[in-house]
Structure formats: C-alpha cells, structure tokens
Amino acid sequence: MKRIGMLTSGGDCQALNAAMRGVVKCLSCSGEAVEIYGFLEGYKGLIYGDFRMLTGADFSGILTKGGTILGSSRTPFKLMREPDENGLDKVEAMKQNYYKLKLDCLVILGGNGTHKTANMLREEGLNVVTLPKTIDNDLWGTDMTFGFQSAVNIATDCIDCIHTTAASHGRIFIVEVMGHKVGWLTLNAGMAGGADIILIPEIPYDIDKIVKAINSRAERGSKFTIMAVAEGAISKEDAKLSKKEYKEKMKNYQYPSVSYEIADKIQKKTGLDVRVTVPGHTQRGGSPCPYDRVFATRLGAEAGKMILNGEYGFMVGYKNREIVKVPLEEVAGKLKMVSPDATIVQEAKLTGISFGD
C-alpha cells in the first residue's frame, strides 16, 4: 500500500484541485491500494499534524473547482528554521509527522517559496514530488505553471472591458496586473488585450518615454491609451537604488500602488484624464480555464506515475511541450524572469507596444 501526504502551499490559484485529482486518479487506476493524507492549510498542517484522510469522493467533481480543497497558507521559507512562538522546531515537527503516518512520499503543490521548503525536506531525507503552481509563471525549470493561463484569461478580459470605456471617454486607463517580481502575466495579458503600453519589473520605465508614447498615439488620432502595468513595475530611477535605499524610500510612499503613482505623473505632465483599474485577486480566483484543467491533470498524472515508480526529489515540469522531471535542487531559490531581450518582448515592440524604456 502507498501512503501519500498531500498539501497546497502559498497563494491559491486555479487548477490546484485539478492537479491533485490527476495524482489520485493515476494512483487509483494503477490498481495499487493507496491512502491519501491531506494536510490542511499548507505547511502548517504538516507542522502541527492537522490532516484528514481523503477518499475518492473528495476528488470527485473538483476538476472545474477553483481554490484548493485542502486550504492554503503562506509559511515563509526564511522562518522555517526558526522555532514557533511555543519553541516548536518546525522542520523536526514536519519530519516527525511524516514518519508517524508512515508516509511513502509527500506531494507538494506550490510556487517559489513552497519549492524552497520542499527541497529542504528532500535534503532532510523525506521523499518529495512537487507540482508547479503559480499565476506568475516564474518557476525555474518549467516553461509553464498551472494557474497562469487562467490568470491571463481573467486579466485579458479586464483589459478588453476597459477598452470600451476608455474609447468612449477618450481616457488613459491603467490596468494593474499581479506580479511583484516577474512580468510574464502582465506581458501576456497586455499583448492579448491589445494594450498600447506594457510595464513589467524586468524593464524599468522612464515616465517621459511613457508620455511620449501617449502623445504619439494622440498625434496619430488615437484618443485613448491602454496601459498594462505589473504591480512590481519600477522606474529607472528607483531601479538604480540599493535595496536599503529603496526600502527607506518606500516608508514614505504616498500612493496605494505604483499604478497610481504613474497615473499621477502622467496627469501632471499631460493634463489628460487617467484612471486606474485593479482586478487584484480575481486573477487567481474562479474556475480553471480548459487549458489549465488539461495541463494540471497531465502534471498530476505524471506525478502519480513517478510515485508508483519510486522516483522522488523532482518537480514535474514542462519543457518544449513535453512533461519532464526536474531535480528539486535545480528549482529551489530561482526565478524565471522575463529577459528584456526575449523574442516575445521584441515581437511586442514590433507591433508598436511601448515598454517605457
């Protein structure tokens, strides 16, 4: 009998349930007896032994369900080695709960921070298989993460809706898209939604270049401009600051987010009407799109296959349109950034999109 622990950690996203379902479907269809222990609220459940036995009924009808049936939470990797408020050794507690339940392996679904902890558990001797979840698509070692395409669809729908009101009133509209450190989501949604200006963290912007792009559109007869701005977009001036200097500056930051700062500066420089729309957490909510349902199911099935074969210490990734096994030590602590020289960026520029650089 295989005894499998399963948890979802970090921010939720679409297709987490679909991925878990894929794992369980593969294991149950193999004919081997399986027990599934679902740890609740991410790593917290593993630390404090908060779990419940899951049956086939728990995984029925969840292919299209957003969020996660196990619940999730953020447990920062940098705090994992620090005792909790009662002096509990978190890492040792996770190991003890793993051995107490006589688990054959842990299936962990999560993003960058989750994978750091998953790799640490591997180093501590636990059998681990991970699945790449994040709407940011910024996990190293995989071309795609599940949740990303669903988030792109939602952000694109938002930009589509903004087009009609922007055109009707001749305004500049900024749509702030999720992504603190990486701009894949903003880049893809911006291109899909026909944004005129796209600002991402990897390409620091010059406000004067943005104003120039807006004025150029006006000279060509366009009465409105759509901007897709990542929440982590940064100006060229701020990008030159050290982390300490930037942190100090942000203590006195007067805007709700960078989009409002950009809107204020554009308004002052042009006198034009600027509006900001923030779709926020809607981008990682709701049902997974068909692509993510299929993709997450494929990843889950491959994870199940790896468990049956006793192949541990890997993330199930996606490279060159094929499912691959990526060693956890290669994934942990790395971000997949958008290169300013990436072909997708160059192609966007060929179509007239400005990146404010």
Secondary structure, DSSP 8 states (H G I E B T S, - for coil): -EEEEEEE-SS--TTHHHHHHHHHHHHHHTT--EEEEEETTTHHHHHHT-EEEE-GGGGTT-TT--S-TT------GGGTTS--TT---HHHHHHHHHHHTT-SEEEEEE-HHHHHHHHHHHHTT--EEEEEB-TT--BTT-S--BTHHHHHHHHHHHHHHHHHHHHHHT-EEEEEES-SS--HHHHHHHHHTT-SEEE-TTS-B-HHHHHHHHHHHHHTT---EEEEEETT--BHHHHTS-HHHHHHHHTT--SSSHHHHHHHHHHHHH---EEEE--GGGGG-S---HHHHHHHHHHHHHHHHHHHTT--SEEEEEETTEEEEEEHHHHTT-B----TT-HHHHHHHHTT-B---
